Amino acid sequence: MNIGIKKSMVTGGKTISVETGKLAKQSDGAVVVRMGDTMLLATIVSSQEAKEGVDFLPLTVDYREKYSAAGRFPGGFFRREARPSETEILVMRLVDRALRPLFPDDYHAEVQLMIQLLSYDGINNPDALCGFAASAAIAVSDIPFNGPMSEVRVGRVDGEYILNPTMAEMAVSDIDIVIAGTMKDINMLEGEMQEISEDELIEVFKIAHVAIKEQCQFQLDLAAEIPTSQPKRTYSHESHDEAVKAKVYELAMEKCKDVARMGLANKAKRTELFDAIKSEVKASYSDEELAVIGKFISPYFSEVKKKAVRWVMLNDRKRLDGRQFDEIRSIWAEVDYLPMVHGSAVFTRGETQSLTTLTLGGKMDEQLIDGATFKGTERFMLHYNFPPFSTGEAKPLRGTSRREIGHGNLALRALKPVLPDDNPYTIRIVSDILESNGSSSMATVCAGTLALMDGGIQIKAPVSGIAMGLITDEGKFAILSDILGDEDHLGDMDFKVTGTAKGITACQMDIKVDGLPYEVLIQALEQAKAGRLHILEKIIETMPAPRAELKPQTPRVEMFIVPNDMIGAIIGPGGKIIQGLQKETKTIITIEELPTTEGRVQILSNNAEDMNEAVRRIKSIAFPPLVEDGATYHGKIKSVKDFGCFVEILPGTDGLIHISEFSWEKVAKMEDVCKEGDMIDFKVIGKDPKTKKWKLSRKVLLPRPERETETEASNS
């Protein structure tokens, strides 16, 4: 029996199928999306009514990867999926940021979207399908939505652009960007790239948008076959008092415009003046009136404030802090601020400040990643912290937020392309935001660049970042460089761009309108380039190039390749040799087998002498020199026998000094003349033809007794 509806499409040379009406039928909308053997289940449920007092969209986007999808067991004691990983959280953000602006502004019912990875083939990455799956689930439901939308990933291999590239293609791609949009415009993007130009990025947008429009049309065709998808449900989630609204507008609009025209750089002062206007509005009503209509004043005043600020920007061409649209706030920066860390920097732009540290370690410091779709290690970490005092607030700390994870990931992607190819270190950058008034993630990028250079990491080029904003209304628009927090909150776009003098390394865009035309995106990118280069100059003024040497407190790392068949000899039985080496040289030694059938040795030490000794001893094992017949050596007695003693010629190679070759004098007992561990000089005098063991002599290096010399002379 046929259950449900299944449709397929081909995009970018890959077949995507969508099935609905078969699974999760009690949700408002559910679809199974498949590409190759990778499958996702997306479900959406929305309450019929909004909760009392809710004046926003309570949208929850949840993405989970089932370990069973890849035929794996979860790690940990309980052997079950637990809280979401950072990878899952980043996917949630990708979907949320693309969907949220497309719900009606007055829709305040709780919405829960859940996406589950059911099957993973190791070829097709599921994250780029999540936005498409989410929108398709909404499309087959009766939930109001100004979509559909879709997301696609774009890569580039050997100059050829690829839609939704495979995992293998992504490994060699110089672009990794996820782009979301509607039939009309692009509305979200995030990605990293190898210093590409603005023109190349626009080309990526256009290629992606063709596929996005195809996928949106596919959703419309699918929904047309689902009777329950139309009509969309009716709702009334907002109550209004037009008389109160009119009065608030009358009392506050011009006063808010006046504050917006002042050009105050101090955020606290602006907030104080706006709050005073709001208090005046409230004071115009009696206590009895406020008891009835007081709930309307705050949302109406916020609306007035937003419109007033936007009006001043679009008509008076003035920003809140008095800057020109393309003007960057004042910048100061400092490196080597913290004396004992491996690298540090303070970067301040306007009222936004990042204190960033660099920590360098070895292989043992790598981050272990055990996910459903990836298991391995990561050698570059960037962590972003946003404490409440940075905005003058007192709030409880409740662990790392999704925002902190997202901002840290963007900064990481911005800096990763400029790390040296031969970097031997595990790198951790931590950005603590000490002040925030917009663009703290971009301050993190700038401070991270300086911290890397301060720590002596030979990056390919310094990276700067800038956040661009947009105000648009009735055909007018203003593009703002280096946006304030208020400009982000009251504006229509947050477009972050990072890069070197050569090109773009990462970007991220969120918008609050349905989408943006290409003309606006192009202008924003060109304006961002000018601002980014200006900030880059300030970075170079602070520190023109990376330090030539690491700081004294930084551990030194040596890495070299050894033959694969010598790894066992270096480790020794039960790890005895390598553990002894680490203890004796006070170093940390790790060995990694490479796919090239070679081994990579890494040695971490705070002392040059210890490092050199560890390197010498490991190389002597891995690359043992050949014993030369007739050569003289200095070695340790390994064992003492009745017939002589065994001595280490070279690491791993022993020889026998027979009792007769130990001394010119007759030796009765070997125990009387030597013991295990003694260091002695000796000469190689040949090989035993039977045992093939080296024969050694100590006595040939000693002067002959006079008695023997005289006897030899008389006999002659």
C-alpha positions as CSV (number, residue, x, y, z in Angstrom):
1,M,0.0,0.0,0.0
2,N,1.2,3.5,-0.9
3,I,1.4,5.8,2.1
4,G,2.1,9.5,1.8
5,I,3.5,11.5,-1.1
6,K,7.0,11.4,-2.5
7,K,8.5,13.8,-5.0
8,S,12.1,14.3,-6.3
9,M,14.1,16.9,-7.9
10,V,17.6,17.3,-9.3
11,T,19.7,20.3,-8.2
12,G,23.4,20.7,-8.8
13,G,23.5,17.3,-10.4
14,K,22.3,15.6,-7.2
15,T,18.8,14.1,-6.6
16,I,16.9,15.3,-3.6
17,S,13.6,13.5,-2.6
18,V,11.0,14.7,-0.1
19,E,8.4,12.4,1.4
20,T,5.5,13.5,3.5
21,G,2.4,11.9,5.1
22,K,4.2,8.7,6.1
23,L,6.0,9.6,9.3
24,A,5.2,11.8,12.3
25,K,1.6,12.5,11.1
26,Q,0.5,14.1,14.4
27,S,2.8,17.1,13.9
28,D,1.5,20.1,12.0
29,G,4.0,19.3,9.2
30,A,6.6,16.6,8.7
31,V,8.9,15.6,5.8
32,V,11.7,13.1,5.2
33,V,14.4,14.6,3.0
34,R,16.9,12.4,1.3
35,M,20.1,12.9,-0.8
36,G,22.1,9.8,-1.5
37,D,21.7,7.7,1.6
38,T,21.6,10.7,3.9
39,M,18.1,11.2,5.4
40,L,16.6,13.9,7.6
41,L,13.2,14.0,9.4
42,A,11.9,17.6,9.9
43,T,8.8,18.2,12.0
44,I,7.1,21.4,13.0
45,V,4.4,22.1,15.6
46,S,2.9,25.4,16.5
47,S,0.4,26.3,19.3
48,Q,-2.9,27.7,18.2
49,E,-2.7,30.7,20.5
50,A,0.0,32.9,21.9
51,K,0.7,32.9,25.6
52,E,-0.3,35.9,27.7
53,G,2.1,38.7,27.5
54,V,4.3,37.2,24.7
55,D,5.0,39.9,22.1
56,F,7.6,38.1,20.1
57,L,8.0,34.8,18.1
58,P,9.0,32.0,20.5
59,L,10.6,29.9,17.8
60,T,12.7,26.9,18.9
61,V,14.9,25.2,16.2
62,D,16.4,21.9,17.3
63,Y,18.8,19.7,15.3
64,R,20.1,16.3,16.5
65,E,22.3,13.7,14.9
66,K,21.5,10.2,15.8
67,Y,24.6,8.0,16.2
68,S,22.7,5.1,14.8
69,A,22.5,7.1,11.5
70,A,26.1,6.3,10.9
71,G,26.0,2.9,12.6
72,R,27.9,4.1,15.7
73,F,27.5,4.0,19.4
74,P,27.5,7.2,21.4
75,G,30.5,7.8,23.6
76,G,30.3,8.3,27.3
77,F,29.2,6.0,30.2
78,F,25.5,6.1,29.3
79,R,25.9,5.3,25.6
80,R,23.1,7.6,24.6
81,E,22.7,11.0,22.9
82,A,23.0,13.8,25.4
83,R,23.0,17.5,25.1
84,P,23.7,18.9,21.6
85,S,27.2,19.3,20.4
86,E,28.7,22.6,19.1
87,T,28.2,21.2,15.5
88,E,24.5,20.6,16.1
89,I,24.1,24.1,17.7
90,L,25.7,25.7,14.7
91,V,23.3,24.0,12.4
92,M,20.4,25.1,14.6
93,R,21.6,28.7,14.2
94,L,21.9,28.4,10.4
95,V,18.3,27.3,10.2
96,D,16.9,29.7,12.8
97,R,18.5,32.7,11.3
98,A,17.1,31.9,7.8
99,L,13.5,31.1,9.0
100,R,12.9,33.7,11.7
101,P,12.5,36.8,9.5
102,L,9.9,35.0,7.3
103,F,7.3,34.4,10.0
104,P,4.6,37.2,10.2
105,D,5.6,40.0,12.6
106,D,2.4,39.6,14.6
107,Y,2.6,35.8,15.0
108,H,3.5,35.0,18.6
109,A,2.4,31.4,19.0
110,E,5.1,29.0,20.2
111,V,6.7,27.2,17.3
112,Q,9.0,24.1,17.7
113,L,10.9,22.8,14.7
114,M,12.8,19.6,15.1
115,I,15.3,18.1,12.6
116,Q,16.8,14.7,13.1
117,L,19.5,12.9,11.2
118,L,18.2,9.5,10.5
119,S,20.7,8.1,8.1
120,Y,24.2,9.3,7.1
121,D,26.1,7.8,4.2
122,G,29.5,9.5,4.9
123,I,29.3,11.2,1.5
124,N,26.5,13.8,1.6
125,N,26.7,16.4,4.4
126,P,23.3,16.8,6.1
127,D,23.7,20.4,7.4
128,A,23.0,22.1,4.1
129,L,19.8,20.1,3.7
130,C,18.4,21.2,7.1
131,G,17.0,24.6,5.9
132,F,15.3,23.0,2.9
133,A,13.8,20.3,5.1
134,A,12.6,22.9,7.7
135,S,10.9,25.0,5.1
136,A,9.4,22.0,3.4
137,A,7.9,20.9,6.8
138,I,6.3,24.4,7.2
139,A,5.1,24.4,3.5
140,V,3.0,21.2,4.0
141,S,1.5,22.6,7.3
142,D,-1.1,25.3,7.9
143,I,1.3,27.5,9.8
144,P,1.6,31.1,8.5
145,F,4.9,31.7,6.8
146,N,6.2,34.2,4.2
147,G,8.2,31.5,2.4
148,P,9.2,29.1,1.2
149,M,13.0,29.4,1.7
150,S,15.9,27.1,1.2
151,E,19.6,26.7,1.9
152,V,22.4,25.4,-0.2
153,R,26.1,24.9,0.3
154,V,28.5,26.1,-2.4
155,G,32.1,24.8,-2.7
156,R,34.8,25.4,-5.3
157,V,37.3,22.8,-6.5
158,D,39.8,23.6,-9.2
159,G,37.9,26.8,-10.1
160,E,34.6,25.0,-10.6
161,Y,31.7,25.9,-8.3
162,I,29.8,22.9,-6.8
163,L,26.4,22.9,-5.2
164,N,26.0,20.8,-2.0
165,P,29.5,19.3,-2.5
166,T,30.3,15.9,-1.0
167,M,32.6,15.4,2.0
168,A,35.5,14.5,-0.2
169,E,34.9,17.6,-2.4
170,M,34.8,19.8,0.7
171,A,38.2,18.5,1.8
172,V,39.8,20.1,-1.2
173,S,37.4,23.1,-1.7
174,D,38.7,26.7,-1.2
175,I,35.1,27.9,-0.5
176,D,32.7,26.6,2.1
177,I,29.5,28.8,2.4
178,V,25.9,28.1,3.2
179,I,23.4,30.5,1.6
180,A,19.7,30.8,2.3
181,G,17.1,32.7,0.5
182,T,13.6,32.9,-1.0
183,M,12.3,33.1,-4.5
184,K,13.1,36.8,-4.5
185,D,16.2,37.4,-2.4
186,I,19.1,36.1,-0.3
187,N,18.4,36.4,3.4
188,M,21.2,34.5,5.2
189,L,24.7,33.4,4.6
190,E,27.7,32.1,6.5
191,G,31.0,30.7,5.3
192,E,34.7,30.7,5.0
193,M,37.0,31.0,2.0
194,Q,40.6,31.3,1.0
195,E,41.0,35.1,0.4
196,I,38.5,35.5,-2.4
197,S,37.4,38.8,-4.0
198,E,34.1,40.6,-3.6
199,D,33.2,39.8,-7.2
200,E,33.8,36.1,-6.6
201,L,31.6,36.2,-3.6
202,I,28.8,37.8,-5.6
203,E,29.2,35.1,-8.2
204,V,28.7,32.5,-5.4
205,F,25.5,34.3,-4.3
206,K,24.1,34.1,-7.8
207,I,24.9,30.5,-8.3
208,A,23.3,29.6,-5.0
209,H,20.2,31.7,-5.7
210,V,19.4,29.8,-8.9
211,A,19.3,26.5,-6.9
212,I,17.4,28.2,-4.0
213,K,14.6,29.3,-6.3
214,E,14.4,25.8,-7.8
215,Q,14.0,24.3,-4.4
216,C,11.5,26.9,-3.3
217,Q,9.4,26.2,-6.4
218,F,9.6,22.5,-5.6
219,Q,8.2,23.2,-2.1
220,L,5.3,25.2,-3.6
221,D,4.5,22.3,-6.0
222,L,4.7,19.8,-3.1
223,A,2.4,21.9,-0.9
224,A,-0.1,22.2,-3.7
225,E,-0.6,18.4,-3.4
226,I,-1.3,18.5,0.3
227,P,-4.9,19.6,1.0
228,T,-4.2,20.4,4.7
229,S,-1.5,23.0,3.8
230,Q,-4.2,25.5,2.6
231,P,-5.6,27.7,3.8
232,K,-3.1,28.8,6.5
233,R,-4.5,29.1,10.0
234,T,-6.0,32.4,11.1
235,Y,-4.7,34.0,14.3
236,S,-5.0,37.1,16.4
237,H,-2.0,37.4,18.7
238,E,-1.8,41.1,19.2
239,S,-4.2,43.5,20.8
240,H,-4.0,47.3,20.2
241,D,-5.4,50.6,21.4
242,E,-5.1,52.9,18.4
243,A,-5.9,56.0,20.6
244,V,-2.9,55.2,22.9
245,K,-0.7,54.5,19.9
246,A,-1.6,57.8,18.3
247,K,-0.8,59.7,21.5
248,V,2.5,57.9,22.1
249,Y,3.5,58.8,18.5
250,E,2.4,62.4,19.0
251,L,4.3,62.9,22.3
252,A,7.4,60.9,21.5
253,M,8.2,60.9,17.8
254,E,9.8,64.4,17.4
255,K,11.6,64.1,20.8
256,C,13.1,60.7,19.7
257,K,14.2,62.3,16.5
258,D,15.9,65.1,18.4
259,V,17.9,62.6,20.5
260,A,18.8,60.6,17.3
261,R,20.1,63.9,15.8
262,M,22.4,64.6,18.7
263,G,25.1,62.2,17.5
264,L,25.9,60.9,21.0
265,A,28.7,58.4,21.0
266,N,27.9,57.4,24.6
267,K,25.4,54.6,24.6
268,A,24.4,55.1,28.3
269,K,23.6,58.8,27.7
270,R,21.4,58.0,24.7
271,T,19.6,55.3,26.7
272,E,19.1,57.8,29.5
273,L,17.5,60.4,27.2
274,F,15.2,57.9,25.4
275,D,14.1,56.6,28.8
276,A,13.3,60.1,29.9
277,I,11.0,60.6,26.9
278,K,9.3,57.3,27.7
279,S,8.8,58.5,31.3
280,E,7.2,61.7,30.1
281,V,4.8,59.7,28.0
282,K,3.8,57.6,31.0
283,A,3.4,60.8,33.1
284,S,0.8,62.1,30.7
285,Y,-1.6,59.4,31.9
286,S,-3.1,59.0,35.4
287,D,-2.5,55.9,37.5
288,E,-6.0,54.7,36.8
289,E,-5.4,55.0,33.0
290,L,-2.0,53.3,33.3
291,A,-3.7,50.3,35.1
292,V,-5.8,49.8,31.9
293,I,-3.5,50.8,29.0
294,G,0.0,50.8,30.6
295,K,0.9,47.5,28.8
296,F,0.7,49.3,25.4
297,I,3.1,52.1,26.2
298,S,6.4,50.2,26.1
299,P,5.8,48.4,22.8
300,Y,4.4,51.5,21.2
301,F,7.4,53.6,22.4
302,S,9.8,51.0,21.1
303,E,8.1,51.2,17.8
304,V,8.3,55.1,17.8
305,K,12.0,55.0,18.8
306,K,12.8,52.6,16.0
307,K,11.0,54.6,13.4
308,A,12.4,57.9,14.6
309,V,16.0,56.7,14.5
310,R,15.5,55.1,11.1
311,W,13.8,58.3,9.8
312,V,16.8,60.4,10.9
313,M,19.2,58.1,9.2
314,L,17.3,57.9,5.9
315,N,16.3,61.6,5.7
316,D,18.8,63.6,7.7
317,R,21.6,61.1,6.8
318,K,22.8,61.1,10.4
319,R,23.8,58.2,12.6
320,L,23.1,57.8,16.3
321,D,26.7,58.5,17.3
322,G,27.2,61.3,14.7
323,R,29.5,59.3,12.3
324,Q,29.2,59.3,8.5
325,F,27.7,56.1,7.1
326,D,31.1,54.7,6.1
327,E,33.1,56.0,9.1
328,I,34.8,53.6,11.5
329,R,34.8,54.3,15.2
330,S,38.1,55.2,16.9
331,I,40.4,52.3,17.4
332,W,43.2,51.5,19.8
333,A,45.0,48.3,20.3
334,E,47.8,46.8,22.5
335,V,49.8,43.6,22.4
336,D,51.7,41.7,25.1
337,Y,49.3,43.0,27.7
338,L,49.4,39.9,29.9
339,P,53.0,38.9,30.9
340,M,52.7,35.2,31.4
341,V,50.5,34.0,28.6
342,H,51.9,32.8,25.2
343,G,50.3,35.8,23.4
344,S,47.8,38.5,24.2
345,A,46.1,41.6,22.7
346,V,43.5,44.2,23.6
347,F,41.5,45.5,20.7
348,T,39.0,48.4,21.3
349,R,36.8,49.9,18.7
350,G,34.4,52.6,20.1
351,E,32.7,51.0,23.0
352,T,33.5,47.4,22.0
353,Q,36.5,45.8,23.5
354,S,38.1,42.3,23.4
355,L,40.9,41.0,25.6
356,T,42.2,37.9,23.7
357,T,44.8,35.4,24.8
358,L,46.8,32.8,22.9
359,T,47.8,29.4,24.3
360,L,50.1,27.0,22.5
361,G,50.3,23.3,23.2
362,G,51.1,19.9,21.7
363,K,49.2,16.9,20.3
364,M,48.0,15.9,23.8
365,D,46.1,19.3,23.9
366,E,44.1,18.6,20.7
367,Q,40.3,18.7,21.1
368,L,38.7,15.2,20.8
369,I,35.5,15.3,18.7
370,D,33.2,12.3,18.8
371,G,30.1,13.1,16.7
372,A,27.7,11.1,14.6
373,T,29.2,12.4,11.4
374,F,32.8,13.0,12.4
375,K,35.3,11.4,14.8
376,G,38.7,12.9,15.2
377,T,40.6,15.8,16.6
378,E,40.9,19.6,16.2
379,R,44.1,21.5,16.6
380,F,42.7,25.0,16.4
381,M,40.2,26.3,18.9
382,L,38.6,29.7,19.4
383,H,36.4,30.4,22.3
384,Y,34.3,33.6,22.7
385,N,33.0,34.7,26.1
386,F,30.3,37.4,26.5
387,P,29.9,38.2,30.2
388,P,27.0,40.4,31.3
389,F,29.2,43.2,32.6
390,S,30.2,43.9,29.1
391,T,26.9,45.6,28.5
392,G,26.5,47.0,32.1
393,E,24.1,44.2,33.1
394,A,23.9,41.9,36.1
395,K,22.8,38.5,35.0
396,P,23.5,34.9,36.2
397,L,26.0,32.9,34.2
398,R,24.3,29.8,32.8
399,G,27.0,28.2,30.7
400,T,28.1,28.8,27.1
401,S,25.2,30.3,25.0
402,R,24.4,29.5,21.4
403,R,25.3,33.1,20.6
404,E,28.8,32.6,22.1
405,I,29.3,29.4,20.2
406,G,28.2,31.0,16.9
407,H,30.4,34.1,17.3
408,G,33.4,32.1,18.3
409,N,32.9,29.8,15.3
410,L,32.7,32.8,12.9
411,A,36.0,34.2,14.3
412,L,37.6,30.8,14.0
413,R,36.6,30.5,10.4
414,A,38.0,34.0,9.7
415,L,41.5,33.2,11.1
416,K,41.9,29.6,10.1
417,P,42.8,30.3,6.5
418,V,45.9,32.3,7.5
419,L,47.5,29.8,9.9
420,P,50.8,28.6,8.7
421,D,50.7,25.2,6.9
422,D,53.7,23.9,8.9
423,N,52.3,25.0,12.3
424,P,53.3,22.3,14.9
425,Y,51.2,23.6,17.7
426,T,47.7,23.0,19.0
427,I,46.3,26.6,19.2
428,R,43.6,28.0,21.5
429,I,42.4,31.6,21.3
430,V,40.1,32.9,24.0
431,S,38.3,36.2,23.5
432,D,36.8,37.8,26.5
433,I,34.5,40.7,25.6
434,L,35.0,43.4,28.2
435,E,32.8,46.0,26.6
436,S,30.1,45.6,23.9
437,N,28.4,48.1,21.7
438,G,28.2,46.2,18.4
439,S,30.5,44.0,16.4
440,S,32.1,42.1,19.2
441,S,32.8,39.1,17.0
442,M,34.7,41.3,14.6
443,A,36.7,42.7,17.5
444,T,37.5,39.1,18.4
445,V,38.9,38.6,14.8
446,C,41.1,41.7,15.1
447,A,42.3,40.8,18.6
448,G,42.9,37.2,17.6
449,T,45.1,38.3,14.7
450,L,47.2,40.5,17.1
451,A,47.4,37.7,19.8
452,L,48.7,35.2,17.2
453,M,51.3,37.7,16.0
454,D,52.3,38.6,19.6
455,G,52.7,34.9,20.3
456,G,55.1,34.4,17.3
457,I,52.8,32.4,15.1
458,Q,53.9,33.2,11.6
459,I,50.5,33.8,10.1
460,K,50.3,34.3,6.3
461,A,48.6,37.7,6.7
462,P,46.8,39.7,9.3
463,V,43.0,39.5,9.3
464,S,40.5,42.3,10.1
465,G,36.7,42.2,10.4
466,I,33.8,44.6,10.1
467,A,30.1,44.5,10.7
468,M,27.8,46.2,8.2
469,G,24.3,47.4,8.8
470,L,21.3,48.5,6.7
471,I,18.3,50.8,7.1
472,T,15.7,50.5,4.3
473,D,12.2,51.9,3.9
474,E,10.0,52.9,1.0
475,G,12.8,52.6,-1.6
476,K,15.4,54.5,0.5
477,F,18.3,52.7,2.1
478,A,21.5,53.5,4.0
479,I,24.4,51.1,4.4
480,L,26.2,51.6,7.7
481,S,29.9,50.6,8.4
482,D,30.9,49.3,11.8
483,I,27.4,49.3,13.3
484,L,26.5,50.0,16.9
485,G,24.5,47.7,19.0
486,D,21.4,49.9,18.6
487,E,21.9,50.1,14.8
488,D,22.0,46.3,14.8
489,H,18.8,46.1,16.9
490,L,16.9,48.8,15.0
491,G,18.3,48.0,11.6
492,D,17.5,45.4,8.9
493,M,20.8,43.7,8.4
494,D,23.9,42.5,10.2
495,F,26.5,41.6,7.6
496,K,30.0,40.6,8.9
497,V,32.9,40.4,6.6
498,T,36.5,39.4,7.5
499,G,39.6,39.2,5.4
500,T,43.2,40.1,4.6
501,A,44.5,42.8,2.2
502,K,44.2,40.2,-0.5
503,G,40.6,38.9,0.0
504,I,37.8,37.7,2.1
505,T,38.3,34.8,4.6
506,A,34.8,34.6,6.2
507,C,31.4,36.2,6.1
508,Q,28.0,36.0,7.9
509,M,24.8,37.8,7.2
510,D,21.5,38.0,9.0
511,I,18.6,40.2,7.9
512,K,15.3,41.0,9.4
513,V,13.5,41.7,6.2
514,D,12.4,39.1,3.6
515,G,15.6,39.5,1.6
516,L,18.1,41.8,-0.1
517,P,18.6,42.6,-3.8
518,Y,22.0,42.1,-5.3
519,E,22.6,45.8,-5.7
520,V,22.5,46.3,-2.0
521,L,24.7,43.3,-1.3
522,I,27.3,44.6,-3.8
523,Q,27.4,48.1,-2.3
524,A,27.6,46.6,1.2
525,L,30.6,44.4,0.2
526,E,32.4,47.4,-1.4
527,Q,31.8,49.6,1.6
528,A,32.9,46.7,3.9
529,K,36.1,46.3,2.0
530,A,37.1,49.9,2.5
531,G,36.3,49.7,6.2
532,R,38.1,46.4,6.6
533,L,41.3,47.8,5.0
534,H,41.1,50.8,7.3
535,I,40.9,48.5,10.4
536,L,43.7,46.4,8.9
537,E,46.0,49.5,8.9
538,K,45.3,50.1,12.6
539,I,46.3,46.4,13.3
540,I,49.5,46.8,11.3
541,E,50.3,50.0,13.1
542,T,50.0,48.1,16.4
543,M,52.1,45.2,15.2
544,P,53.5,45.1,11.7
545,A,54.5,41.5,11.7
546,P,54.6,38.4,13.9
547,R,57.4,38.2,16.5
548,A,60.4,36.4,15.1
549,E,60.7,34.3,18.2
550,L,58.3,32.6,20.6
551,K,58.0,34.1,24.1
552,P,60.3,32.5,26.8
553,Q,57.4,31.0,28.6
554,T,56.0,29.3,25.5
555,P,56.7,25.6,25.2
556,R,58.9,24.6,22.2
557,V,57.7,21.9,19.8
558,E,59.8,19.8,17.5
559,M,58.3,17.6,14.9
560,F,60.0,15.1,12.6
561,I,59.1,12.0,10.5
562,V,60.4,8.5,11.4
563,P,60.0,5.2,9.5
564,N,56.8,3.5,10.4
565,D,58.6,0.2,11.3
566,M,60.6,2.1,14.0
567,I,57.6,3.4,16.0
568,G,57.5,0.2,18.0
569,A,61.2,0.5,18.9
570,I,60.7,4.1,20.1
571,I,57.7,3.2,22.2
572,G,59.3,0.0,23.5
573,P,57.6,-3.0,25.2
574,G,54.6,-1.7,27.2
575,G,55.7,1.9,26.5
576,K,58.8,1.4,28.6
577,I,61.3,3.3,26.3
578,I,59.1,6.3,25.5
579,Q,58.0,6.7,29.1
580,G,61.6,6.5,30.3
581,L,62.6,9.1,27.7
582,Q,59.8,11.5,28.9
583,K,60.8,11.1,32.5
584,E,64.5,11.5,31.9
585,T,64.2,14.5,29.5
586,K,61.2,16.1,31.2
587,T,59.4,16.3,27.8
588,I,56.1,15.2,26.4
589,I,56.5,12.9,23.4
590,T,53.7,11.8,21.1
591,I,53.9,9.6,18.0
592,E,51.2,9.5,15.3
593,E,51.0,7.0,12.5
594,L,50.4,8.8,9.1
595,P,48.6,7.5,6.1
596,T,51.9,7.7,4.2
597,T,53.1,4.7,6.3
598,E,55.4,7.0,8.2
599,G,55.3,8.1,11.8
600,R,55.3,11.7,13.1
601,V,57.0,12.4,16.3
602,Q,56.2,15.5,18.3
603,I,58.2,16.6,21.3
604,L,57.0,19.4,23.7
605,S,59.5,20.9,26.1
606,N,60.2,24.1,28.0
607,N,63.9,23.6,28.0
608,A,66.2,23.6,25.0
609,E,68.7,21.2,26.5
610,D,66.0,18.6,27.4
611,M,64.5,19.1,23.9
612,N,67.8,18.5,22.1
613,E,68.5,15.4,24.2
614,A,65.1,13.9,23.5
615,V,65.4,14.6,19.8
616,R,68.9,13.0,19.8
617,R,67.9,9.9,21.6
618,I,64.7,9.3,19.5
619,K,66.6,9.9,16.2
620,S,69.3,7.5,17.3
621,I,66.6,4.8,17.7
622,A,64.7,5.7,14.6
623,F,67.8,6.1,12.4
624,P,70.4,3.8,14.0
625,P,73.9,4.5,12.8
626,L,75.9,1.5,11.5
627,V,78.5,-0.1,13.6
628,E,82.0,0.4,12.1
629,D,84.5,-2.4,12.4
630,G,87.7,-1.0,14.0
631,A,85.9,2.1,15.4
632,T,86.2,3.2,19.0
633,Y,83.0,3.8,21.1
634,H,81.9,4.8,24.6
635,G,79.0,2.7,25.9
636,K,77.2,1.2,28.9
637,I,77.6,-2.3,30.2
638,K,74.2,-3.9,29.9
639,S,75.0,-7.2,31.6
640,V,77.9,-9.1,33.3
641,K,78.5,-12.8,32.7
642,D,81.2,-15.2,33.8
643,F,82.8,-15.2,30.3
644,G,82.7,-11.4,29.8
645,C,80.2,-8.5,29.6
646,F,77.7,-7.3,27.0
647,V,78.1,-3.6,26.1
648,E,75.7,-1.3,24.2
649,I,77.6,-0.1,21.1
650,L,74.7,2.0,19.7
651,P,71.0,2.1,20.8
652,G,69.6,-1.3,20.1
653,T,73.0,-2.9,19.2
654,D,75.2,-4.8,21.7
655,G,78.5,-6.5,21.6
656,L,80.6,-8.9,23.8
657,I,83.8,-8.0,25.5
658,H,85.3,-11.4,26.3
659,I,86.9,-11.8,29.7
660,S,90.2,-12.1,27.8
661,E,89.7,-8.8,26.1
662,F,88.8,-6.7,29.1
663,S,92.3,-6.1,30.5
664,W,96.0,-7.0,29.8
665,E,96.1,-8.5,33.3
666,K,94.3,-11.8,33.8
667,V,90.8,-11.3,35.1
668,A,89.6,-14.0,37.4
669,K,86.0,-12.8,37.9
670,M,84.2,-10.2,35.8
671,E,82.3,-9.1,38.8
672,D,85.5,-7.9,40.4
673,V,86.4,-5.5,37.6
674,C,83.0,-4.1,36.3
675,K,79.3,-4.0,37.0
676,E,76.1,-3.4,35.1
677,G,75.7,0.3,34.2
678,D,79.4,1.2,34.0
679,M,80.4,3.4,31.1
680,I,83.6,2.2,29.3
681,D,85.6,2.8,26.2
682,F,86.0,-0.1,23.8
683,K,87.0,-0.9,20.2
684,V,85.1,-3.1,17.7
685,I,87.5,-5.9,16.6
686,G,85.2,-7.9,14.3
687,K,82.2,-10.2,14.2
688,D,81.8,-13.7,15.6
689,P,81.4,-16.0,12.6
690,K,78.9,-18.2,14.4
691,T,76.7,-15.8,16.5
692,K,77.2,-12.8,14.1
693,K,77.6,-10.7,17.3
694,W,80.1,-7.9,17.4
695,K,83.4,-8.7,19.2
696,L,84.7,-5.9,21.3
697,S,87.9,-5.2,23.2
698,R,88.7,-2.9,26.0
699,K,92.3,-3.9,26.5
700,V,93.5,-2.8,23.1
701,L,92.8,0.8,24.1
702,L,94.9,0.4,27.3
703,P,98.7,0.7,27.4
704,R,100.5,-2.7,27.6
705,P,102.3,-3.5,30.8
706,E,106.2,-3.0,30.7
707,R,106.9,-6.6,31.6
708,E,105.1,-7.8,28.6
709,T,106.9,-5.3,26.4
710,E,110.3,-6.4,27.6
711,T,109.5,-10.1,27.2
712,E,108.4,-9.4,23.6
713,A,111.7,-7.6,22.9
714,S,113.9,-10.4,24.3
715,N,112.1,-13.0,22.3
716,S,112.6,-11.1,19.2
